[in-house]
Amino acid sequence: MSGLELPATADLLAELAEYVAIPSVSRSATPATMRAAAEWLAARLAFAGGRVEETAGFPVVRGEWLGAPGAPTVLVYGHYDVQPTGDLAEWRTPPFELVTDGDVVRGRGVTDDKGPVLLVLKLAQAMVAQRGGLPLNVKFLLEGEEEIGSPHLPEYVRARVSELAADLVISADGAMWRPTEPSLSIASKGLVSMDVVVTGAAGDLHSGRYGGTVANPLHALATVVASLHRPDGSVAVAGFYDGVPTLSPGRRAEIDAVPFDEEEYRATVGAPALFGEAGYSTLQRLWERPTLEVNGISGGGKYTVIPHRAVANLSCRLVGRQDPDRVAAAIAAHVAALELPGVTVEVCVDEGRVPAYRIEADHPAITAATAALREVYPDQEVLLAVIAGTLPATTLFEEALGAKTLFFSFATADEQHHAPNEFLRVRRLDEGMRAWAALWRGLAAAR
């Protein structure tokens, strides 16, 4: 680190505890709570003019350090919002209290994305304080709506293209593939989500007095859900696979060469068996194939009633050139074509819609990031992986700013993202700061 003294882990964890304690759940938190998280972050960006700026939704946090004339400019992206807690009974510790558990810390948002963002800010603070500056120009854009699809970020970014202009975006969001080797992601899947709403009678009905005389929305919804896939696991919606590239023999071979134990994977997720689209291995499906998942079904309950309304929550992870709007329209057309007497059916598509994203494996940013990871992990190979999840800002930055996004997160995919008992490996804080420092040095030297 050429004499750079990194923040002590204990001090960093103390700040992370403050950050995690702010319950910045973008799906349900009050504007005051979200602003508190934004202001907390902005205070850590004081060295770069940190400030909170308004959007049509929750605010963003901005800052910039531009004291390296002639050096490249990077835009560091991350988010301060977090997912809902889910069932509190499934948490071993309070979700908004940072708890050390051996070599990990637990708490909602600790790995997605509060810990990975904070380590970048603390590194930059240390560099400016000890060396008087950074090796390249750095802008910061930290948003509060990533977990709900970044619905207001596009308008904000497109109105400030010149302010946010950069040679490269580096995302502190994302995750390494697994804890056994360092990795970089060269792609992420797109996303479109929707609700299928089935309505029957005007209100819930007594199942004895009215049973057999009106259609049951849950029965009809079961028909809809069952129609979405074929027995072999493929999606049965006409037009769903439009824009999906054929998985070439070469790409199949690349994926097959990645060490991957399917039985270990099955045991880790706790499933009785693995299942998915026929003709592909588990890792091929995970990295290169689109999905249509049923995320939830609601209606009625454990009492003798015919519910008047039933809802299925659907989401699609997209690849290649799949168009989110066309996928949603194909699903709506598929549902409309089903024979469902006695009910009305509506498909309500959510606002946040994101195409798939990819950066080429030979891009200079991948080369520089690979070198940085090798510096921190000298005895390990750097794996080029794929994020099976979605990062909404990537395609926006490419379209609006003309800049590719490099995923450089020190979260790991197994750290219970979006689930109870989310955790972060403590060692990743130090490793991440050292790797970001090496990356910035490498990018500056390559100009």
N, C-alpha and C positions, 0 to 999 in steps of 0.2 A: 504493500500500500504506500510505499515511498514516504514513510513517516507520518501518514495521516492517522490520527487517533480516532477510531470509531466510537460512537456513543456506547456506554456500558449497557449490557443487556438488561440489567436490573432497571436502569433509568428508562430505557426504551419501553420495557414492559409496564412501568408505572404510567407512562403516557398512554400506552395502548389501552390500559384499564380505564382511563378517563374517557377515551374515545368509544370503546365498546359500551360503556355505561349509557351512552346517548342512544335511545332506541329508535334509530332512524330508519324505520320500516316504511319505505315509500308507498306501499300499498295501503297503509292505514294510519300512519303517524300524522299528527297535526302539523300545520305549517311552522308553528313555533319550534317544535322538536327538530324538524328538518333544518331550519335556520340555525338552531343551536349547533348542530353537527357541522354545518358549513362554516360558521364563525369559528368553531374550534380549529378546523383545518386552516382557515385563512390566517389565524394567529401563528401557526407553524410555518407559514410562508411569508412572514414579515420581511425576511431577508430578500425576497423577490417581489415586494410590493403586494403581498397577498391581500385579496379582497373578495367580497361576496358580490356577485352580480345577478340581476334578476333574469329569469326566463318566464315564459307563460305558465310554467309549473313551478317546481322547486328550484331554488337558485343553484348556480354553479359557483365554484371557487376558481379564481384566476390568479396568476402570478407570472412573472418573467424575470430572468436574469440574462441580460444581453451584453455582457461585458467582454466578449471574445470576438473582436472584429476579424472577419475573414474565416472564422470557424463555422462549421455547420450549425444549423438550428434544429433542435428536436422539440417536439411537443409531447410532454408526459401526460398521459391520460389515465384516469382511474375514477372510482366512484365511492361516495360515502353512504349511499343507501344500502340497506340490507333486506334480506328476505324475512317474512313473518316467522315466528318461532315454531309454528305447528303445535302439536299436542305437548303442552308443558309437562305432562306426566312422563313423557319419554326423555326429558332432559335429566341428566345426572346432577347438573349444577344449574343455578339460575342463569338464564340465557344472556342477560345483560350485565353479568358480573364476570370479569376475567378471573379464571381460576387456573392455577398451575397444577398440572396432573402429570408428575414425572417429567418427561422431556417434551411435553406439549402444553399449550395453554388453550383453554376452552372458552367459548362465548360466541354469541351470534355476530357474524361479520368479521370475526378475527382473521379468517383466511380469505374471505370474499366480501370486501376487498380492503378492509381497514389495515390489517397488518402489512400487506404488500405495498400499499400506498405510503403508510407511515415510514417504512424503512427508507424509501426514496427521499422523502422530505428531510429525514434526519441525516442522511448521507450528505445531501446538498447543503444543509445547515452547517455541518462539520467542515465541508470543503471551503465554504465561504468564510467561516470564522477563522480557520487555521491557515488557509492559503490565499485568502482574499478574493477568490472567485472559482469558477468552474472551468473545465477544459474546453467547453463549447457553450453555445447559447442554448438556454433551456426555457421553454414556456410550459406552464402548467394549466391543465384544464381538468377539473375534478367535478363530476356531476352528481346529482341526487336522484336520478330516475332510471339508472341502468336496469334495475331489477324489475321494472315495469315496461321495458322496451324502449327507453329513451324517447318518449313521444315528443318532447319539446326541444330536444337537442338540435335536430336538423335546422329549425328556424333560427335558433341562436347562432349556430356555426355559420350558416349561409349569410347571415347579416354581418359577420365579422371575419370574412375570409382573409383580409389583409392583416388583421391583428393576430390571427392564429396561424398564419403561413409558416410552414416548416419544411425542412428537407425530409423528415421522417417523423412518424408518430411512434412512440414507445408506450405500450400499454402495460401498466402495473396490474391489470386485471387479466384473468386467464388462469392457467395452472399447468404445472409440469405433469407429465403423463403418469408417473409413479415415483415413489421415493427411492427406488433402487438405482436410478441413474439420472443424470441431468438431461433435460430435453428442451427442445424448442418446438413450438407448434407452427406449422406452415399453412394451416387452414382452420376455419371454424365454420360450423353449420349455420344456415339461416333459420328463420323462425317465423311462423304465422300461427296464431291461436284463435280459437273461437268457441262459442257455446252453441250447442244444439238445444233449443227450448221447445218442448212438446207441451201443449195445453189441451185439456179436455173440458170438463164441466166448469161452471162458474166458480165453484168452491169445492173443498174436500167433501167427500160423501161417505156415509156409513157403509161399510162394505157388506153388511147383511141386508140392509134395506134397499140398497141400490146396486149390489153386485150382480153382474150379468146383464145389466141394462144400459150401461154406458162404457165407452172405451177407457181403458186404464192407461194414462200417459207413460207409466213406467214400462208396461208391456210394449208399447209402441217404441219407446226409446231403446229398449233391449233389441228390438228388430233393427233399428238404425245402427246401433253399435256393432251388432253381429255382422252387418252387411259391409263393414268397412274393410275387412281383411278376408283373404282366402285361407283355406286350411293350411296352406304351405307358408303362411306368414307374410305373403306379399300383400300390398295394398290393392284393394279391388275397385278403387275409384278411377273411372276413365279420365285420362289426362294427367293423373297425379305424377307420373314419371316423365312428363315432358321436360326436357332440359337436363335430365340426369345423364351424365356421360357414361359410356360403357367402361367398365373396369377392365383395363388392358391387362394382358398377361404379364407385362413388365411391372405394372403397379401391384398386381396380385403377388408377384414374386417378392417385391420390396416389403410388402406387409407381412408376408409369410416368413420373411427372414428376421423379423423382430421377435425376440424371445417372448413367448406368451403361452402360459399354461391355462388352458380352458377349464380344467378341473379346479385349479386354484382360484380362478376368477369366479366360477360357480359357487365355490365354498365361501368366498369372500362376501358375495352379495347375498348368500343364504337362500338361493333358489333350489328347488328340487331338481331342476334340469334347465339347461339353456335352450332358448327358442328364438327364432327370428326368420327373416326372409330366406327361403331356400336358395341354394346355389352359392352361398357366401360363407366364409368362416366368421366366427364371432368378431374378430378384430377388423375384418373387411367391412362387415356391416356397421360396426361402431364408427369407423373412420370415413367410409366412402359411400354409404348408402343412406337415403332419406328414410324418415320414419313418420308414422301417424300414430300417436298415442292417445288413449283415453286417460285423462288425468284425474277425473272425478265424476261421480254420478250422484245426484241428489234428488230427493222427492219423497214425500211421505215419511214414514218412520215405523217403529215397532209398536204400532197400534192399528186397530181394525178400521182402516180408512182406504178409500180410493183417492189418491192425491189428484188434485186438479192440474198439477204442473210437475214436470220432471225435466232436469237439466243434465246434460253431459258436457264436460269441459274437455276440449280436444286441443292438441298442439302437434305441429308438424316441424320436424327438423329437416332443413333443406340442404341440398348439395348442388354443385355445378351451376347451371344457369336456370334452375327452377325459379319461377316468378311467384313470389308470395301471393300476389293478388289472384293470379291464375289458378294457383293451387286451392285457395279459398273458394274461388268460384266453382271449381270442379267438384269440391266437396258439397257445396250448396246444391249444385245441379244433381249430384248423386242422391242426396237426401230427398230432394223434391220429386225425384222419379220413383221413389218407393211408394207402395200402396199401403197407406196407414189410415184406414177409415175411422171416423169418429173423433179425430184430433186435428189440431193445426200444428204445423212445425215451422220453426224459424231458425235460421242460422245467423248468429250475431258475431261478426268478425271483430276481434280486438284491434285497437289502433296500432300498436307497435308491430310492424312487419319488416323483416330484415332478410335480404338475400344472403347467400353464402359468400364467404370471403376466402381468398387464397393469396399467399405470397410465394414467389418462386424459391425453390431450395437454393438456387445460386445467387439470390439477391445479395448485394453487399452488406445489408443489415444482418442477414442470416450468417454471413461469413464472420462479421465482427462479433456477433453474439456468441457464435460457436467458440471463437478464440477466447472470449471473456469467461465462458463457462469452463473451458479447459484450464484456464488459469486458477480458478477456484477449485475445480475437481480434476486435478492433473492425472489421476489414475483411471479415469472413466471415459468411455466414449459418449459423445453427445448424440442423443437420439432425436431424429426429426419426426414429430408426431402430429396428430390432428386433435383439435378441441372439438369434441362431439357436441358441446354446448354452443351458445350463441353470444357474441359480443356485438351489440347493435351498432356501435360507433364506427366500426372498421370500414364498412362500405361507404358510410357518410364521409369520412375523412378522405377516402380515395376519390369520391365524386366531387366533393366541394373544395378540398385543398390540393388535390392531385398528389397526395402523399400516401405511401404504403404504411401499414401498421405492423410493427414488430411486437409480438407477444413476449414479454419478459417478466413473468410473474414468478414469485417464489412460494406461492401456494402449491399444493399437490392435489391431484384429482381425487385422492381417497380421503380428504380431510372433512368429509361430511358437509360439503357445500349444499346449501338449501335444506338441510336436514337437521334434526335435533343433534345436540352434542358436537356441533361444528368445532374444529380444532385447528391449530397451527403448530408445526414443529418449531420449537424455540430456536434451534440451530439455524433455521432458514433466515432469521433476521440478520445475523452476522454474515452468513453466506451471501444473502441477497445484496447487502450493502457493498461487499467486496466485488461482487459481480457487476453491479451497476457502475461502480467506479471504473472497473476495467473496460466495460462497454463504452462509457463516455470517453475514456482515454483513446480507445481504439478508433472510435468514430472521428474524434478530433484529428488523430494522426493520419487518417485516410483521406483527408481533404486535398 
